[in-house]
Amino acid sequence: MNQEQMLSEIREANLTYLMLAQKLIQLDQATAQYRLGVSAEAADLIATLSPAQIMKISANNMLLF
């Protein structure tokens, strides 16, 4: 696997994680906070992200979770 493929996989993992985290938070915030290990403030922020914001954040070259 070359570096560009690795970065693409990281971006895809970040996107998947953020979308899942947002859905979990919207369904049950208290449980999602516990399972994701995030604060109430972070959960509130993730829950309100727009799809464009999620795409921009997930384009980071570091794994988010």
C-alpha positions in Angstrom: 0.0 0.0 0.0 1.5 3.3 -1.0 1.2 6.6 1.0 -1.6 8.0 -1.1 -3.7 4.8 -0.6 -3.0 5.0 3.1 -4.1 8.6 3.3 -7.3 7.8 1.4 -8.1 4.9 3.8 -7.5 7.3 6.8 -9.9 9.9 5.3 -12.5 7.2 4.7 -12.2 5.8 8.2 -12.5 9.4 9.6 -15.6 10.0 7.5 -17.2 6.7 8.6 -16.4 7.4 12.2 -17.8 10.9 12.2 -21.0 9.8 10.5 -21.5 7.0 12.9 -20.7 9.1 15.9 -23.2 11.8 14.8 -25.9 9.2 14.4 -25.2 7.6 17.8 -25.3 11.0 19.5 -28.6 11.9 17.8 -30.2 8.7 18.9 -28.9 8.6 22.6 -26.4 11.2 23.6 -25.6 9.9 27.1 -24.8 6.4 25.8 -22.9 7.8 22.8 -20.8 9.9 25.1 -19.9 6.9 27.1 -19.2 4.6 24.1 -17.3 7.2 22.2 -15.4 8.6 25.2 -16.3 12.2 24.5 -17.5 15.1 26.6 -21.0 16.6 26.5 -19.5 19.6 24.7 -17.8 17.5 22.1 -21.0 15.4 21.6 -23.0 18.6 21.1 -20.5 19.8 18.5 -20.5 16.5 16.6 -24.3 16.3 16.6 -24.6 19.7 14.9 -22.0 19.3 12.2 -23.2 19.7 8.7 -22.3 17.2 6.0 -19.9 19.7 4.5 -18.2 20.2 7.9 -17.9 16.4 8.4 -16.3 16.0 5.0 -13.8 18.8 5.7 -12.9 17.4 9.2 -12.6 13.8 7.8 -10.1 15.0 5.2 -7.5 15.2 8.0 -4.4 13.0 7.5 -4.7 11.7 11.2 -7.1 9.2 12.5 -9.7 10.9 14.7 -10.8 8.1 16.9 
